[in-house]
Amino acid sequence: MAEKRDYYEVLGLDRDASGDDIRKSYRKLARQYHPDVNKESDAEQKFKEVKEAYDTLSDDQKRATYDRYGHVDPNQGFGGGGGDFNGGFGDIFDMFFGGGGRRDPNAPQRGNDLQYTMTIDFKEAVFGVEKDITIPRTENCDTCDGSGAKPGTRPETCTICRGTGQQEVAQNTPFGRIVNRRACTNCSGTGKVIKDRCSTCGGAGKVKKQRKLHVKIPAGVDEGAQIRMSGEGESGTRGGPPGDLYIVLRVKSHDFFERDGDDIYCEVPLNFVQAALGDEIEIPTLTEKVKLKIPAGTQTGTYFRLKGKGVPKLRGYGQGDQHVKVTVVTPTKLSDEQKELLRQFAGDSLKSPSQDQEHHESIFDRMKKAFRGE
């Protein structure tokens, strides 16, 4: 297995990076490697790597643990305090002294959590949306009610381990007699034996089903957000509760708008006359068209703020702002008449940029789509 890269290296940050630095780097890289945008073969893997790094470093507690231990989980290994040899000293004492307390193999066990990745449009993330999804999951068999036994029968207590789920194997060593405990081979550690198996589930007690769910996506969610649906994971065992379903959101990019947190950014073109003399132009926002006054002498790259025209705040009240960057388009091909009119500061001779300026044409195209609400 390939060794994991350092999370700070993945996000291109120093170890003293602020929370804002982490968030900005994540948004940039998530857009760069989003599988809907980047078609390179390793884009999805890089996207997952960036997401994993962000999930850890954006959480203060997880980040502190990572800064101290790295990729090693302090709750595993010898410091964990678990009962298994993989997680602590339990098996060591079991091996040499026959002691230690194992969990009851017949105790209720919680079902596994599930994860579902959902891709939504830019404006669906901004305003919220409701969608129906279908997920595959394991559920208790209706025929045997999850017991695994043929209807009318029930699992019997294992005669080898007497329901403990463990076998003791004694060995004589130079250190003395050692008793080693291991899962019972007769019942596979369950403590129960099924003689007459259910014909539907084959004795497993569970079957695969397609579960239809109605999901409500709140307004203001962003790339990588998770929605937890309690109890919609896989069913538990022996009466244990079901797990949860976590829906991970991927958000498609927009042709005209870009998002940073709760703020929206866009770029609009101005011709030379508008920038020199000033004008009032119409700007598309997420919900409507508004007028923006351009003062005389505006320089290219100037930003204007439309307060409250951004994304609804996911937690709290109000909305972010929309930031409009203006780009002055200077024509490169002018007729003699146009040159003369420019000298006279004529009003509307340069309403559109030259056709050979493809970049600025693309700005116009994107803005037209935004006006149409696309």
N, C-alpha and C positions, 0 to 999 in steps of 0.2 A: 504494500500500500504506500502511495506517495506521501511524503511528509508534508504536513500542513504548513503553508506559508504564514509568517507573522501577520497578524491582523492589521497592524499599523502599516506594514509594507503593502498589503493588499489595497488599502485605501490611500496610499501615498502620503502618509502623515508622520509627523514626529510624535514621540510618546507623550509629549506635553500638549498635544493638540486639544483645543477647546471643544465643547459639545457642538458649537456652531460650525467649527471646522469639519468635524466628523459628519455632520448632517449635509453640509454643502458638497463634500467630497463624495458621499454616498449617492446623492442625487445626480451628480455629474456622471459617475461611473455606471449607475443603474441605467441611465438613458443611453450611455455608450454601448453597453453590452446587452441591452434588452433584446431578447430573441425575436421580437416582432420588428425590430429595426436592424439589428446586426445579424447578418446571415452567415457569418463565419462559423465553422464547425465547432469551435470551442467557446462560442459566445454564451451559450446557456450555462456551461460549467463555470465560466468567469462570473456570470451574473449571480449564480448561487454562492460563489466564494465571497463576492462583495456583500451580498445580503447577510451571510453568516458573520462576517467581520463587523458589519454595522449593528446587527442584533446584539452582539456582545459589547462593543465599545460605546454604544448609545445608552446602555443601562449602567448607571454608576456602580451598582453592586457587582454586576458581572465583570465590568471593566477592572474594578479593584482586584477581584479574584484573578482575572487573567494577567494583570500586571505583576501579580505575585507568583502565580504558579505556571503561567503560560497555558499551553493546550492541555496540560494534565489536570484532570478533574480532582480537586482536593477531597471530594466525597467518595472517591474510588481509591484503590490501593490501600496501603497500610494505614493511612490516616483516616479512613472512611468510617470505621466503627461498624461495618456490616458483618453479617454472619457467614458469608461465603469467602473462600480463599481469594477470589478475585477482588474482594472488597474489604478484607480485614483479617483478623486472627481466628475467626470461627472454626475453619476447617483444620487449622493447625492443632487446636486443642482437641477437636473431634478425633483427629488422626492419632494423637499420642495418648490421650487420656479418656477417649470415649465420651467426653462431656459435651457441653454446648447445647443450646436449645434451638431446634429447627422449627420453622413455621409449620403449622398444621397443613398437610397437603389437601385436606378437605375444606379448608377455610375459604370463604368467598373471596374472589379475586376480581379486581376492577378490569374492565375491558380496555383494549388499546385505543389510544387517540389516533385520529385520522387527519390527514392534511389534503386540502383540495386547492389547486391554483386556479384562480378566476381572472380572466382578462376583461377589462372594461374600458370604455371610451373615456377620453379626457373629460368631457362634460358630464358623464355619468359619475365620475369621481368627484367632480365639483358640486353637483346638485343632488347626488344620491340617486339610487335606482333600486328597483325590486326585480329579482330574477329567480327563475326556477332552475334547479340543478338536479342531476341524478348522480348519485355516488354508489359505488359497489362497497359493500361491507358484509361482515359476518354477523348473523343474528342467530338466536336460539332456534333450534328446530321446532316447528309447531307440532310435528307428529309425536315427538317424545318429550316435549317441554324442556329440551336441553339436557336431558339425562343421558342420552345416547343409547338407552335400552329400548327394546321392543315394547310397544304399548302393552300394559298389563303386567310387565316385569319391571325389575329395578336392578341397578348395579349392586353387586355383592361385595362385602368386605374381603379384601385380599387375604388369603390364608397364609401366605408366606411372610408378609410384613405386619399382618394383623391390623391393617388400616393406617399404619404410620407412614407408609410410602418410602420407608428406608430399610435397608438390609445392613446387618453388621457382619463384617468379615474380619476374623481374628487372624493375626499373623505373629509368629514367633521370630523375634529379631535379637541381635546382640544386646539391645537395650531393654529387652523384656518383651512381654506380650502386648501387642498393639491391636486395638480394635478400630477398624476403619468403617465409617458409615458412608453408604452410597445409595443412590436411588434404586428402589426395588425393581428388579428386571421383570418381575411377573406382572406388575401393574403400572410400570413406567413412572413410578413415584406418585401415583394418584391415590393409592390406598384402596382403590375400588377395581373390581373386575366385572366386565360386562360379558355375560355368556350369550345372551340373545340380543344381537345388535339391531338398532332401528334401521329399517330398510331405506328410509329417506336420507339420513345423514351418515349411514354406515358406522354408527357408534361414536361419531365425533361430537354429537350434541349441538353442532352448529352447521349452518348452511350459508352459502353466498347468495345475497339478494341485492337488487337494485333499489335504492332508497331515494324517493323524490322529496326534495325539500324546497321551501320558499324562503329565499334569503333577502333581507332588507339591508342594503348598503347605505349607511348614513352619508349625508352631505359633508364634504370636506376631507374625505379619505385621500390618501396619497399612495404612491408606489411603495410596495412592501408592507402595507398595513395588514393586520390580521384581525379577523372576526371570529370570535369563539362561539360555537353553538353547543351549549352544554347538553350532554347526554346523547349526542348524535354520532358518537364514535361507535366502535364495535361493542357488542354485548359482553357483559361480564361472565365469569365462570362461577358455577355453584352459587348462584344467587347474588353475585357481586354486581355493583353498579356499572352501567356502560361508560365508555370513555367519551371524550369530547371530540368535536370536529373543528379544526382550525382552517379557515378559508384565507389564503394568502392572495392579496390583490396585486395584479400587474396592470398598469395604466398606460394606454396607448398615447403616443405623443400627438400634438396638434400642429397643424400646418402654420398657424399664425401666432397662437399664444404659447408662451412658455411659463412654467410655474416654478416658484421657489418658496416653499412653505405655503403661506396663505396669500402671497403676493403673485400677481400676474404681470408678465412682461411681454411687450410687443414692439415691433418696429414699423414705422410708417414713413413713406417718402414725401419730400417737399421739393418743389421746383425752385429754381434760383429766385424767382420773383417773390414767391410766397415767403421765403426765408428772409429776403432783403426788406420787403415792405410790410411783412406781417399778414396774417390771414386768420380766418376762422374755418377750421376743417372738421369733418365728421369722422368720429372714431368708433369702430365696433368694440363693444365690451362683451362680457359673457352673457348679458341679458338684453342689451339694447344698444342703440346708437346714440352717442352724446357729442356735443359740440366742444371743441378744444380751441382756445384762442392762442394763436402763435404770434408772439410779439415781434416787431420789426428787428431785424439784425440777428435773428436766431442762427446759431452755429450748428453745423452737423454734429451729431452725437449728443445733443442736449436731451435731457430726460424731463418729462412732465408727469406729475402724479395725479391720478384720478382717485380721490379718496373714497374708500368703501366699495370699489368696483372689482375687488379681488374675490378670493375664495371664502365661503362661509367657514368660520372657525369650528373645527370639529369638537372641541371642548371649550365651551364658553359662548359668548355672544358677539355679534358683529361680524364684519368681513375684513379681509385684507384689502390692499390697494392695487390698482393697476398702474404700472409704470410704462410710459410711452416714450420710446426713443425715436427721435426724428433724424432722418438721413437726407441731407441736401443732395439732390441729383443735378449735377452740372452737365448741360448738353455739350456734346462734342462736335456735332455737325449743325451749323447754322447757315441759313441763307443770308445774303446781303441785307435783305429786308429785315430779317430777324435781328441781325446785328445792330441795325439802325434803331429798331424798336427797343432793343435792350438799352441802348445808349439813352433813349428817351424814357426809360423806365415804363414801358408799355405794360398794360395789366395782364392780359391773358394769352400772350403769344406762346408761352412755354408751359402750357398746362400739362404736358406729359413729357417724360424723358425720352432721349434718343432710343431708337429701336435696337441699337447695338449694345446697350447696357443690360445684359441678361440678368445680372444680379438684381438690379432695381426692378426689372420687369417681374421677377419672381416675387418681390415684395408686394407689388401691385396685385398679382394673382392671389397671393395668400390673404391680402386684406379684403379682396372681393369675396372670397369664400367666407371670411369671417362676417362680412356684412350679410351674407345669405344665411348665416347661422350654422354653417358647416363646421 
